[in-house]
Amino acid sequence: MNAKDRLHNHFAAALETWQGQKDPYVWRLNISEKIYREGLALLNLTIEQMGSIDILYEKSFAPIALIMVAEWYKRDYTGNHADTPDWVKDTEWKKVWMESGFRRWERWVYQFEESGKFSWQYSAYVLGGIACRFISLQDKESRLLKDLCRLFHGQIEETEIDSSSNARALSMSIDKRGSIYHFLMALMDANSRLSTSYSRDQEEEVKDLRKKILDANKDVTKKKLSAGRTNRRSNRDHEFSTYRLTKGRIQYH
């Protein structure tokens, strides 16, 4: 059996589940690190044997391409262009989306309002969730996770997020109630399959992501509650100070 057939068989179960979903969220598949690494090796071997990446535009392989790039983003994306493999850089992701089988691609592919351009590649990335390795490389002062949690809770607008392509894709996905919005909802639920999958993953960076998101969300919601109490107290003080006791001795202005 050649690499092409082995690759298709390798993802047969995942493809059946994925194509039965109402949305193309790859993170729902809970693909293990072992399945991903074996699939990546088969993908590279297939491209080598075929002599090009054109196989990724075939109807039967476009879904595999989306699954693979989403998993690559989840596990291996660093934000450094030099670390991006050729099959990711060279693929025309618009073609892949068109052949993927999801007819309403415009629901999942985000468009930059200022330029009108579609973000085909990064919209494929965020189907895998949030990039674990990228987050692990951020310094302690990074605001990205907290900003995403603030956006998730409606505390800030999407336009207030960092303007990099990666951050914009994540923020638009939350703002449009897309992949990352539902990913965060599932990851914050201790009883979800996603939480269990991340907790048991073989890669520490994947395990750590859930903890970092929970910590960021806890900090954001704590500050939100604190701000709410402060605002309510301020409103009560304002109402009290402007109340005029018409029959009493004291008037507050």
C-alpha positions as CSV (number, residue, x, y, z in Angstrom):
1,M,0.0,0.0,0.0
2,N,1.4,3.4,-1.0
3,A,1.7,6.4,1.4
4,K,-1.4,8.1,-0.2
5,D,-3.7,5.1,0.7
6,R,-2.1,4.7,4.1
7,L,-2.7,8.4,4.8
8,H,-6.3,8.1,3.9
9,N,-6.8,5.0,6.0
10,H,-5.0,6.6,8.9
11,F,-7.6,9.3,9.1
12,A,-10.6,7.3,8.0
13,A,-12.3,7.2,11.4
14,A,-11.6,10.9,12.1
15,L,-12.9,11.9,8.6
16,E,-16.1,10.0,9.2
17,T,-16.7,11.8,12.5
18,W,-15.6,15.1,11.2
19,Q,-17.7,15.0,8.1
20,G,-20.7,14.1,10.2
21,Q,-20.4,17.3,12.3
22,K,-22.4,20.4,11.5
23,D,-19.2,22.4,11.8
24,P,-15.6,21.8,10.8
25,Y,-14.0,22.2,14.2
26,V,-11.1,19.8,14.3
27,W,-10.5,20.1,18.0
28,R,-13.8,18.2,18.6
29,L,-12.0,15.1,17.2
30,N,-9.6,15.0,20.1
31,I,-6.8,13.6,17.9
32,S,-4.0,12.2,20.0
33,E,-0.4,13.3,19.7
34,K,0.5,9.8,18.3
35,I,-2.1,9.9,15.6
36,Y,-1.0,13.4,14.6
37,R,2.7,12.6,14.4
38,E,2.1,9.4,12.4
39,G,-0.2,11.3,10.1
40,L,2.3,14.1,9.6
41,A,5.0,11.5,8.6
42,L,2.6,9.9,6.1
43,L,1.6,13.3,4.7
44,N,5.2,14.3,4.1
45,L,5.9,10.9,2.5
46,T,2.8,11.2,0.3
47,I,3.9,14.6,-1.0
48,E,7.4,13.3,-1.6
49,Q,6.1,10.3,-3.6
50,M,3.6,12.4,-5.6
51,G,6.2,15.1,-6.2
52,S,3.8,18.0,-5.4
53,I,1.2,19.2,-2.9
54,D,-1.6,19.0,-5.6
55,I,-3.1,15.9,-3.8
56,L,-4.3,18.3,-1.1
57,Y,-6.7,19.8,-3.6
58,E,-8.5,16.5,-4.3
59,K,-11.9,16.2,-2.8
60,S,-11.0,13.1,-0.9
61,F,-7.8,14.7,0.5
62,A,-8.8,18.3,1.1
63,P,-10.5,17.4,4.4
64,I,-7.3,15.6,5.5
65,A,-5.4,18.8,4.7
66,L,-7.7,20.9,6.9
67,I,-7.4,18.4,9.7
68,M,-3.7,18.2,9.5
69,V,-3.1,22.0,9.3
70,A,-5.4,22.5,12.3
71,E,-3.5,19.9,14.3
72,W,-0.2,21.3,13.2
73,Y,-1.3,24.8,14.4
74,K,-2.5,23.3,17.7
75,R,0.8,21.5,18.4
76,D,3.6,23.0,16.3
77,Y,2.9,26.6,15.4
78,T,5.4,29.0,16.9
79,G,4.6,32.3,15.2
80,N,8.0,32.1,13.5
81,H,7.6,31.9,9.7
82,A,10.9,30.0,9.5
83,D,9.3,27.2,11.5
84,T,6.4,26.7,9.2
85,P,6.8,23.6,6.9
86,D,6.6,24.0,3.2
87,W,3.4,22.1,2.8
88,V,1.7,24.7,5.0
89,K,3.3,27.7,3.3
90,D,2.9,26.5,-0.3
91,T,-0.7,25.3,-0.1
92,E,-3.4,27.5,-1.5
93,W,-5.8,27.2,1.4
94,K,-8.7,28.7,-0.6
95,K,-8.6,25.7,-2.9
96,V,-8.6,23.4,0.1
97,W,-11.6,25.1,1.7
98,M,-13.5,24.9,-1.6
99,E,-12.9,21.2,-1.9
100,S,-13.4,20.3,1.8
101,G,-17.0,19.4,1.6
102,F,-18.3,22.2,3.8
103,R,-20.5,24.2,1.5
104,R,-21.0,27.3,3.6
105,W,-17.3,28.1,3.8
106,E,-18.1,31.8,4.3
107,R,-19.4,31.0,7.7
108,W,-16.0,29.7,8.8
109,V,-13.5,31.8,6.8
110,Y,-13.1,35.2,8.3
111,Q,-12.8,38.4,6.4
112,F,-10.8,41.5,7.3
113,E,-13.2,44.5,7.2
114,E,-10.5,47.0,6.5
115,S,-9.1,45.2,3.4
116,G,-12.0,42.9,2.4
117,K,-9.5,40.0,2.1
118,F,-10.4,36.5,3.4
119,S,-8.1,34.9,5.9
120,W,-8.1,31.4,4.3
121,Q,-5.0,30.1,6.0
122,Y,-5.6,31.4,9.6
123,S,-9.2,30.4,9.4
124,A,-8.0,26.8,8.8
125,Y,-5.5,27.2,11.7
126,V,-8.1,28.0,14.3
127,L,-10.2,24.9,13.6
128,G,-7.6,23.3,15.8
129,G,-8.1,25.6,18.8
130,I,-5.4,27.8,20.3
131,A,-1.7,27.1,19.4
132,C,-0.2,25.4,22.5
133,R,3.5,25.9,21.6
134,F,3.0,29.5,20.6
135,I,1.4,30.2,24.0
136,S,4.2,28.4,25.8
137,L,6.8,30.7,24.1
138,Q,5.1,33.9,25.3
139,D,6.6,35.7,28.2
140,K,4.7,36.2,31.5
141,E,3.6,39.7,30.5
142,S,1.8,38.5,27.4
143,R,-1.9,39.7,27.5
144,L,-3.1,37.5,24.6
145,L,-5.0,34.8,26.7
146,K,-6.5,37.4,29.1
147,D,-7.6,39.5,26.1
148,L,-9.2,36.5,24.5
149,C,-11.0,35.7,27.7
150,R,-12.1,39.3,28.0
151,L,-13.4,39.2,24.5
152,F,-15.1,35.9,25.3
153,H,-17.0,37.5,28.2
154,G,-17.8,40.6,26.1
155,Q,-15.6,43.0,28.1
156,I,-13.7,44.3,25.1
157,E,-14.2,44.6,21.4
158,E,-12.5,42.4,18.7
159,T,-10.7,45.5,17.4
160,E,-8.9,46.0,20.7
161,I,-6.9,42.8,20.3
162,D,-3.3,42.7,19.0
163,S,-3.3,43.3,15.2
164,S,-1.1,40.3,14.3
165,S,-2.6,37.8,11.9
166,N,-2.7,35.1,14.5
167,A,-4.3,37.2,17.2
168,R,-6.8,38.6,14.7
169,A,-7.8,35.1,13.6
170,L,-8.4,34.0,17.2
171,S,-10.3,37.2,18.1
172,M,-12.5,37.1,15.0
173,S,-13.3,33.4,15.7
174,I,-14.5,34.4,19.2
175,D,-16.3,37.5,18.0
176,K,-18.2,35.5,15.3
177,R,-19.1,32.8,17.8
178,G,-16.8,30.4,15.8
179,S,-14.3,27.7,16.6
180,I,-12.3,29.5,19.3
181,Y,-15.5,30.7,21.1
182,H,-16.8,27.1,21.4
183,F,-13.3,25.8,22.1
184,L,-12.9,28.1,25.1
185,M,-16.4,27.1,26.3
186,A,-15.5,23.4,26.1
187,L,-12.0,23.7,27.6
188,M,-13.4,25.6,30.6
189,D,-15.9,22.8,31.3
190,A,-14.1,20.3,33.5
191,N,-16.5,17.5,32.4
192,S,-16.1,18.0,28.7
193,R,-14.3,15.5,26.5
194,L,-12.0,18.2,25.4
195,S,-10.8,19.0,28.9
196,T,-10.2,15.3,29.5
197,S,-8.3,15.0,26.2
198,Y,-6.1,17.9,27.1
199,S,-5.4,16.7,30.6
200,R,-4.3,13.3,29.3
201,D,-2.3,14.5,26.3
202,Q,1.3,13.3,26.0
203,E,2.6,16.8,25.3
204,E,3.2,19.0,28.3
205,E,2.5,22.2,26.2
206,V,-1.0,20.9,25.5
207,K,-1.7,20.1,29.1
208,D,-0.3,23.5,30.2
209,L,-2.6,25.4,27.8
210,R,-5.7,24.4,29.6
211,K,-4.3,25.5,33.0
212,K,-3.1,28.8,31.5
213,I,-6.5,29.5,30.0
214,L,-8.3,28.7,33.3
215,D,-5.9,30.9,35.2
216,A,-6.4,33.8,32.7
217,N,-10.2,33.4,32.8
218,K,-10.2,33.3,36.6
219,D,-8.2,36.5,36.7
220,V,-10.5,38.2,34.2
221,T,-13.7,37.1,35.8
222,K,-12.4,38.1,39.3
223,K,-11.6,41.5,38.1
224,K,-15.0,41.8,36.3
225,L,-16.8,40.9,39.6
226,S,-14.6,43.4,41.5
227,A,-15.4,46.1,39.0
228,G,-19.1,45.3,39.1
229,R,-19.1,45.6,42.9
230,T,-17.2,48.9,42.7
231,N,-19.6,50.3,40.1
232,R,-22.7,49.2,42.2
233,R,-21.2,50.8,45.3
234,S,-20.3,54.0,43.3
235,N,-23.9,54.1,42.0
236,R,-25.3,53.7,45.5
237,D,-23.0,56.4,46.9
238,H,-24.0,58.7,44.0
239,E,-27.7,58.1,44.6
240,F,-27.3,58.7,48.4
241,S,-25.3,61.9,47.9
242,T,-27.8,63.4,45.6
243,Y,-30.8,62.5,47.6
244,R,-32.6,65.4,49.2
245,L,-34.4,64.7,52.5
246,T,-37.1,67.3,52.2
247,K,-38.3,66.9,55.8
248,G,-35.0,66.2,57.5
249,R,-32.2,68.4,58.7
250,I,-29.5,67.2,56.3
251,Q,-29.4,67.4,52.6
252,Y,-26.8,65.6,50.5
253,H,-25.7,67.1,47.2
